Amino acid sequence: MAQFDTLLIDGGFAIGSTDYAEHYPSDWHNTRIVVTVIAGGYAVPMIVDTGAPWCVLDPELAELWGLTPTETYTVSTTLHVRGMAYEGALVRAAVALQATRGADLEIEATFFIPRLASGEVWPWPNFLGLEGFLSRIRFAVDAAENVFYFGPQ
């Protein structure tokens, strides 16, 4: 049991919490908040990024999840990711934060899926963005215990 479970989960702020990793699997040099998201039957590590306007998803993973351009509500947009401009589409998808304690939280998220040239590989991690995901939930971070708390708005 984490220190704030009783206060935040039993108190009604959150419905669940998850222990988070401090490093994205391919980036051991930078400290992050990395939580597990479930979608399309796949568990995927994603970086919590309050500076990202939307969630950012590797196009290969989007294909595995079954996200197609017909599901876009914005035909095309540009997003700057780590100083690089990428054209892509915004797509809505239901995803779930996987709880270590309490209940999972399913939410409709907005993902930016970049369009890559043939043979190009997406070089960046997957992100949970502020407007596309985090602004639609309540969340708190206990950095002392590496716990991410979450609940519906």
Phi, psi and omega in degrees: 000130178281159186305320186258011180303312182298314182295312188271320180276305180294332180280353174094357177291318183236156173259345180197173176213161177219144172286132181252153176275152180268353182221137173289144186309325182262008184220087183273000183266342184243133179278132183219174168253110184243116180248162179264128178245138179252128175202142178058026181081007182244138173265123187231131174285135179223141179277130173284119185227098181289351178266353181269132181291329179224172170288146179241128187232132175305129182302327178295320178293320177302319178295319177298324180285348180083020178278123183238160180302337180292345180268003183285147173250352170235123186301310183206147177208167177244138177228135176269120179241112180051046175084357180252136177271127179237134170275145179187190182238150174263129184229140176266140178207146175277128177226164179230136169279128183273123183274139169274324177227143181082211185250151172295157177237117176265136183214148173276119184246156175256121180249136168270123179244111183291149173267122181252152175291156179307126180085350179284141180248136178292119186270355189252163176289174173269141184234146168260113185269168183293300185288327183278349184207298189298328179288351181263000180227171167259138178212155176216152181237130171253093184292336179292330182244004182055052179239133177249118180262145182210152177198167178289158177293000000 
